[in-house]
Amino acid sequence: MSTYYQPRKYPASDFASMQPDAEALPVVVVGAGPVGMAVALGLAQRGIPVTILEAADQVSFGSRAICISRHSLEAAARLGFGAELEKIVLPWVGGRSFYRDQQVLHFRMPQREFDVRPPMINVSQSEYEQIVVDTIEQNPLITLHWQASIAGILRDDDQVTLEVDTAFGKRHLRAAWVVAADGGRSRMRELAGLRLEGTNYEGRYVIADIHWESELPAERMVWFDPPSNPGSTIIMHKQPKNIWRIDYQLDPSEDAEIETREDAIRARITKHLDWLQNDLPWTLEWHGFYSARALALREFTHDRLLFAGDAAHLVPIFGVRGLNSGMEDAETLAWQLAAVVHGNADRALLQAYSIERHDAWEQNVANAGKSTLIMSPGTHGYRTTRDAVLALAVNRPEFGELINPRQSSATHARLSPLTWPVAEGLTGVLPGDPVEDRRVRVATAGGGTESSLNAVRGTGFAVVGFGLDAAGSAALAAATADLAAALAPESVRAVVVGADGSGADGSGADGSGADGSGADGSDDVTVLDAPDLAEALGATPGEAFVIRPDGLLLCRVPVGDLSGVAAALRAGTAPEGPAVPACPAQILTEGEQRRENVWLGLSDALDQVDPSDREGFLVRLALQLGSQAGHREFEEAIAAATDTSPVSARELAPQA
């Protein structure tokens, strides 16, 4: 019996048009996908009423974006639906890639003792969205209108007028701010006359969900040129309730209209499962189609119209950065827009949102683009080098690292105008970097309770002091209270790590309790018994870290310099000083960097050389490089390159 999730249907919403003299709605969000609903929850947490308009009559159907990162799970917890989500997910920590039937890569994502959550989980986007809808329905500040599609927009200096098509006729709403989170085919983007810019890749994939009670492990499995589907690439992911996601690449010569018919999909999947020696029944539950794109708007903020998620940017599916980057958009936009709505910051703060998240898109594309060149090479040069890398990786595992999918991880905001400068040579977590959640112990009168940094710092800002004496703890508490007053109703919590001036019972320097409830305008200080935290973050005694609501480090300064934080946030710009060093898109060893440079450089060179001279070019290149190597090294390289022994078919199932 199939366990495939069938989302519930919602009746069309009926609501009245706004009267001309009525006050504009504070915020309207267009699109009830993961990003739009996350923005709404973040704004509601800060006391702002939100109206959501959704054109459909249900959440999305099908698995779609199934891979949710650790950082997105942290965001879900902050937004109030993480606990329900984590009840239904399937965690995983790594994966394997195969060339034909030979394993060429086995990767594992970090899973350390201090981690609170797994590095990645699988769950249908449909079920994910339903949990968020259920959470929203319990929130009195959020109104969700179903079957309400946008027909037109009119932008003024102080508001946006929306013409909405409903089952009961046209309606008109006015909002001070509109968040466009209506997906990759954004109607709001079209009506605003905006276009995405970037790269469209050639690779096309059919995606399908099947119900299959297989005992294969929950990991990412990829086959390049498998005997079951020669020339194709196949990806498999296990989901909860024995649902499997299968993606496979179409050849450029294949007709997508024909290949996306159910009989063609069943035939292709049957061939692969038969090759895996499957003898279990399975059913096709859902299917779709995908092509890789790396596109974005130049700006994400357009006066009072703000874009987020796929409406603002698209990234290739490889590395699962779509929904995960959208959740980052949502958290960042929510706290920054709330500060503007409440009058605690100038509109310049929203320009920081655009700069930060466009740079985050570039970070994601830098990694996802490389994965796409492996998964869907679009030129002769990249196809040739990809196939060569796979062949070498069978016996030379170091080449397998080039196949690494570079799974999604939290992006940084080092280039943001909000990010404070640092002294040259400073190490550890730097301003703009994500601050990872980790297990901590909160000091209490009874000795302490287990918690996490994410839970302790709450949903807003946190001011974390390290190695403070009594005077330092008191100064931190006072500065936190001042920041809370300046940002009200935003949550602001004071936390002290290794505080010499705090009571052994966990009370703050002023004698107040430390139950994790936070400052929020008071002088409460939460004391952590976490001797390894300062070392993990690279903090020094007397230093204070200000962590933003979205988990990024705003600044790290002496406690006495905290008084400037509120003014900098209000202006939307950090104090002047030495810029934070650039952060590499991916940290590689010297050998990995060298092999990546060779792969990219050789691919581009093959594409630039005259097609009739490709063999000659490679011979000339080999002669030049060979003359720089020793005799033995060159002979070994020739032997490796000429090893064309046939792949073994002795074990057709993936290696455990």
Sequence and secondary structure as in RCSB ss.txt:
>XXXX:A:sequence
MSTYYQPRKYPASDFASMQPDAEALPVVVVGAGPVGMAVALGLAQRGIPVTILEAADQVSFGSRAICISRHSLEA
AARLGFGAELEKIVLPWVGGRSFYRDQQVLHFRMPQREFDVRPPMINVSQSEYEQIVVDTIEQNPLITLHWQASI
AGILRDDDQVTLEVDTAFGKRHLRAAWVVAADGGRSRMRELAGLRLEGTNYEGRYVIADIHWESELPAERMVWFD
PPSNPGSTIIMHKQPKNIWRIDYQLDPSEDAEIETREDAIRARITKHLDWLQNDLPWTLEWHGFYSARALALREF
THDRLLFAGDAAHLVPIFGVRGLNSGMEDAETLAWQLAAVVHGNADRALLQAYSIERHDAWEQNVANAGKSTLIM
SPGTHGYRTTRDAVLALAVNRPEFGELINPRQSSATHARLSPLTWPVAEGLTGVLPGDPVEDRRVRVATAGGGTE
SSLNAVRGTGFAVVGFGLDAAGSAALAAATADLAAALAPESVRAVVVGADGSGADGSGADGSGADGSGADGSDDV
TVLDAPDLAEALGATPGEAFVIRPDGLLLCRVPVGDLSGVAAALRAGTAPEGPAVPACPAQILTEGEQRRENVWL
GLSDALDQVDPSDREGFLVRLALQLGSQAGHREFEEAIAAATDTSPVSARELAPQA
>XXXX:A:secstr
                   TTS  EEEEEE  SHHHHHHHHHHHHTT  EEEE SSSSS  S SS EEEHHHHHH
HHHHT HHHHHTS EEE EEEEEETTEEEEEEE    TT SS SEEE  HHHHHHHHHHHHHT TTEEEESS EE
EEEEE SS EEEEEEETTEEEEEEEEEEEE   TT HHHHHTT   EEEEEEEEEEEEEEEE     SSEEEEES
 TTSTT EEEEEEEGGGEEEEEEE  TTS HHHHTSHHHHHHHHHHHHHHTT  S EEEEEEEEEEEEEEE S S
EETTEEE GGGTEE  TTTT HHHHHHHHHHHHHHHHHHHHTTSS THHHHHHHHHHHHHHHHHHHHHHHHHHHH
S  SHHHHHHHHHHHHHHTT GGGGGGG          TTSTTS    TT  SS TTSB    EEEE  TTS EE
EEHHHHHTTSEEEEEES  HHHHHHHHHHHHHHHHHHTTS EEEEEES TTS TTS  TTS   SS   TTS  E
EEE  TTHHHHHT  TTEEEEE TTSBEEEEEEGGGGGGHHHHHHHT   SSS      SS   HHHHHHHHHHH
HHHHHHHHS GGGHHHHHHHHHHHHHTTS HHHHHHHHHHHT       S  S   
